[in-house]
Amino acid sequence: MTDHAILEPELDDQVVEVLPARETLWLNINVAPVIGVNMAIAVNAFSTHSVAAANAQQWLGTFQR
């Protein structure tokens, strides 16, 4: 990663937005349902002294409005 000096023309292109007062931000609650699915299966049938192992892939999804 290299250092990058910000030039004045770059600063002029920036957009500034004034934030509301802190009192209006303290109750900003954001709730989103999160769904997690994790499935795996391992079968160790008709064999003695062996090990069955399974890997599981996990999928997470969230839906926000």
Phi and psi restraints in degrees (value plus and minus 20) as a CYANA .aco file:
   2 THR   PHI    -127.3   -87.3
   2 THR   PSI     132.1   172.1
   3 ASP   PHI     -95.1   -55.1
   3 ASP   PSI     121.7   161.7
   4 HIS   PHI    -148.7  -108.7
   4 HIS   PSI      95.6   135.6
   5 ALA   PHI     -97.2   -57.2
   5 ALA   PSI     115.4   155.4
   6 ILE   PHI    -105.1   -65.1
   6 ILE   PSI     105.5   145.5
   7 LEU   PHI    -110.6   -70.6
   7 LEU   PSI     138.4   178.4
   8 GLU   PHI     -79.3   -39.3
   8 GLU   PSI     -60.0   -20.0
   9 PRO   PHI     -81.9   -41.9
   9 PRO   PSI     -52.9   -12.9
  10 GLU   PHI     -87.4   -47.4
  10 GLU   PSI     -58.6   -18.6
  11 LEU   PHI     -85.6   -45.6
  11 LEU   PSI     -56.4   -16.4
  12 ASP   PHI     -85.2   -45.2
  12 ASP   PSI     -46.9    -6.9
  13 ASP   PHI    -101.5   -61.5
  13 ASP   PSI     -31.3     8.7
  14 GLN   PHI     -92.8   -52.8
  14 GLN   PSI     125.4   165.4
  15 VAL   PHI    -122.5   -82.5
  15 VAL   PSI     113.5   153.5
  16 VAL   PHI    -131.2   -91.2
  16 VAL   PSI     115.2   155.2
  17 GLU   PHI    -147.9  -107.9
  17 GLU   PSI     108.6   148.6
  18 VAL   PHI     -99.1   -59.1
  18 VAL   PSI     109.2   149.2
  19 LEU   PHI    -102.6   -62.6
  19 LEU   PSI     131.4   171.4
  20 PRO   PHI     -87.4   -47.4
  20 PRO   PSI     146.4   186.4
  21 ALA   PHI     -79.4   -39.4
  21 ALA   PSI     130.8   170.8
  22 ARG   PHI     -77.4   -37.4
  22 ARG   PSI     -52.3   -12.3
  23 GLU   PHI     -82.5   -42.5
  23 GLU   PSI     -52.0   -12.0
  24 THR   PHI    -101.9   -61.9
  24 THR   PSI     -36.6     3.4
  25 LEU   PHI    -110.5   -70.5
  25 LEU   PSI     -39.1     0.9
  26 TRP   PHI     -86.8   -46.8
  26 TRP   PSI     -44.7    -4.7
  27 LEU   PHI    -126.8   -86.8
  27 LEU   PSI       2.7    42.7
  28 ASN   PHI    -100.4   -60.4
  28 ASN   PSI      73.1   113.1
  29 ILE   PHI    -117.0   -77.0
  29 ILE   PSI     110.8   150.8
  30 ASN   PHI    -140.9  -100.9
  30 ASN   PSI      91.6   131.6
  31 VAL   PHI    -137.0   -97.0
  31 VAL   PSI     110.4   150.4
  32 ALA   PHI    -158.6  -118.6
  32 ALA   PSI     115.4   155.4
  33 PRO   PHI     -90.9   -50.9
  33 PRO   PSI     116.8   156.8
  34 VAL   PHI    -137.3   -97.3
  34 VAL   PSI     110.0   150.0
  35 ILE   PHI    -133.8   -93.8
  35 ILE   PSI     107.6   147.6
  36 GLY   PHI    -142.7  -102.7
  36 GLY   PSI     111.8   151.8
  37 VAL   PHI    -146.2  -106.2
  37 VAL   PSI     109.4   149.4
  38 ASN   PHI    -158.9  -118.9
  38 ASN   PSI      91.2   131.2
  39 MET   PHI    -147.7  -107.7
  39 MET   PSI     118.8   158.8
  40 ALA   PHI    -175.5  -135.5
  40 ALA   PSI     133.0   173.0
  41 ILE   PHI    -163.2  -123.2
  41 ILE   PSI     121.0   161.0
  42 ALA   PHI    -157.0  -117.0
  42 ALA   PSI     114.7   154.7
  43 VAL   PHI    -143.7  -103.7
  43 VAL   PSI     109.4   149.4
  44 ASN   PHI    -149.6  -109.6
  44 ASN   PSI      65.4   105.4
  45 ALA   PHI    -139.3   -99.3
  45 ALA   PSI     124.2   164.2
  46 PHE   PHI      41.5    81.5
  46 PHE   PSI      10.6    50.6
  47 SER   PHI    -163.7  -123.7
  47 SER   PSI     124.6   164.6
  48 THR   PHI    -130.7   -90.7
  48 THR   PSI     128.8   168.8
  49 HIS   PHI      35.6    75.6
  49 HIS   PSI      21.4    61.4
  50 SER   PHI    -146.2  -106.2
  50 SER   PSI     147.9   187.9
  51 VAL   PHI    -139.5   -99.5
  51 VAL   PSI     116.9   156.9
  52 ALA   PHI    -129.4   -89.4
  52 ALA   PSI     113.5   153.5
  53 ALA   PHI    -149.9  -109.9
  53 ALA   PSI     130.9   170.9
  54 ALA   PHI    -159.5  -119.5
  54 ALA   PSI     120.6   160.6
  55 ASN   PHI    -122.1   -82.1
  55 ASN   PSI     124.8   164.8
  56 ALA   PHI    -144.0  -104.0
  56 ALA   PSI     114.3   154.3
  57 GLN   PHI    -115.6   -75.6
  57 GLN   PSI     120.9   160.9
  58 GLN   PHI    -133.1   -93.1
  58 GLN   PSI     118.1   158.1
  59 TRP   PHI    -140.7  -100.7
  59 TRP   PSI     108.0   148.0
  60 LEU   PHI    -140.9  -100.9
  60 LEU   PSI     115.9   155.9
  61 GLY   PHI    -158.3  -118.3
  61 GLY   PSI     125.9   165.9
  62 THR   PHI    -155.5  -115.5
  62 THR   PSI     126.7   166.7
  63 PHE   PHI    -145.9  -105.9
  63 PHE   PSI     102.2   142.2
  64 GLN   PHI    -151.9  -111.9
  64 GLN   PSI     120.0   160.0
